[in-house]
């Protein structure tokens, strides 16, 4: 067991259930294809980081993903509750630095996760800001339940609201490089992930012809 833990939240890749905002523009099949590739990017980003990993699926464990790591199902009524439960279990099991990431980041690299873990040596909380006002990474050196409670999930003020609370409570935090997650068609076409991916472009074109 390592003292650090990486938690990855993954939505099960089901047609019509992933990237629903994106699907409104490009259709369910194309959104499914985009998300499938984003999960592969996330898996590669975490593959060679030598700390323990726990993969939390939304509905059902997929054995072919992260084959050598612990996998389970998210528990909770909303995103905040599900994240809090995952952190709580990690701290109860003896981890002291825990990072949680999502799986819809085309630009996530091992360095972002490693920098997050490193930051927890000097600070209590770390965030990887998303350009839409949320965050793609959260790391804690102890459980702060308020971070997950009564928050404007999926809103553009999520990170700011959370940072204001941390400041009020004198809890130290670090911000990493901001990254763009892909929720809408505008996010997709602005991304290097899409612009440099001729196979994906062609597939989306075929699915929408």
Residue pairs with C-beta under 8 A, 6 or more apart in sequence:
1 52
1 94
1 95
2 50
2 51
2 52
2 95
3 95
3 96
3 97
4 51
4 52
4 95
4 96
4 97
4 98
4 99
4 117
4 120
5 51
5 52
5 53
5 54
5 90
5 95
5 97
5 98
5 99
6 46
6 49
6 51
6 52
6 53
6 54
6 98
6 99
6 100
6 101
6 113
6 117
7 53
7 54
7 55
7 56
7 86
7 87
7 90
7 98
7 99
7 100
7 101
8 42
8 46
8 53
8 54
8 55
8 56
8 66
8 100
8 101
8 102
8 103
9 56
9 58
9 74
9 82
9 83
9 86
9 100
9 101
9 102
9 103
10 39
10 42
10 55
10 56
10 57
10 58
10 62
10 65
10 103
11 17
11 18
11 35
11 57
11 58
11 103
12 18
12 57
12 58
12 59
12 60
12 62
13 32
13 35
13 36
13 39
13 62
14 32
14 59
15 28
15 29
15 32
16 23
16 28
16 32
18 31
18 32
18 35
19 31
19 32
19 34
19 35
19 104
19 182
19 183
20 31
21 183
21 184
22 30
22 31
22 34
22 182
22 183
22 184
22 185
22 187
22 188
23 30
23 31
25 184
25 185
26 34
26 185
26 188
26 204
26 207
26 208
27 207
27 208
29 207
30 203
30 204
30 207
30 208
33 200
33 203
33 204
33 207
34 182
34 188
34 200
34 204
35 104
37 193
37 197
37 200
38 103
38 104
38 105
38 106
38 182
38 193
39 65
39 103
41 105
41 106
41 108
41 193
42 101
42 102
42 103
42 105
42 108
43 65
43 66
45 108
45 109
45 110
45 112
45 113
46 53
46 66
46 101
46 110
46 113
48 110
49 110
49 113
49 114
51 117
52 69
52 70
52 95
53 66
53 69
53 70
54 69
54 70
54 71
54 72
54 86
54 90
55 65
55 66
55 69
55 70
55 71
55 72
56 71
56 72
56 73
56 74
56 82
56 86
57 71
57 72
57 73
57 74
58 73
58 74
59 73
60 73
61 71
61 72
61 73
62 71
63 71
65 71
74 82
74 85
74 86
75 81
75 82
75 85
76 82
76 83
76 84
76 85
78 153
79 153
80 148
80 149
80 150
80 151
80 153
81 148
83 100
83 138
83 148
84 143
84 145
84 147
84 148
84 149
86 100
87 98
87 100
87 140
87 143
87 148
88 143
90 98
91 98
91 142
91 143
96 141
97 117
97 120
97 121
97 139
97 141
98 139
98 140
99 113
99 116
99 117
99 120
99 126
99 137
99 138
99 139
100 137
100 138
100 139
101 108
101 113
101 128
101 136
101 137
102 136
102 181
104 181
104 182
104 183
105 136
105 179
105 180
105 181
105 182
106 180
106 182
106 191
106 192
106 193
106 194
107 179
107 180
107 191
107 192
107 193
108 136
108 179
112 128
112 137
112 176
112 177
112 179
113 137
115 176
115 177
116 126
116 128
116 137
116 139
116 176
117 139
119 126
119 139
119 174
119 176
120 126
120 139
120 140
120 141
122 172
122 174
123 141
123 172
123 173
123 174
124 140
124 141
124 142
124 144
124 171
124 172
124 173
125 138
125 139
125 140
125 141
125 144
125 147
125 166
125 171
125 172
125 173
125 174
126 137
126 138
126 139
126 173
126 174
126 175
126 176
127 135
127 137
127 138
127 139
127 159
127 162
127 163
127 173
127 174
127 175
127 176
128 135
128 136
128 137
128 138
128 175
128 176
128 177
128 178
128 179
129 135
129 136
129 159
129 175
129 176
129 178
129 179
130 136
130 159
130 178
130 179
130 180
130 181
131 178
131 179
131 180
131 181
132 156
132 180
132 181
132 183
132 187
133 155
133 156
133 157
133 158
133 159
133 160
134 153
134 154
134 155
134 156
134 158
134 159
134 181
135 158
135 159
135 162
136 179
136 181
137 176
138 147
140 147
144 171
146 165
146 169
147 162
147 165
147 166
151 158
151 161
151 162
152 158
152 161
163 173
166 172
166 173
180 187
180 190
180 191
181 187
182 188
182 191
182 193
188 194
189 195
193 200
194 200
194 201
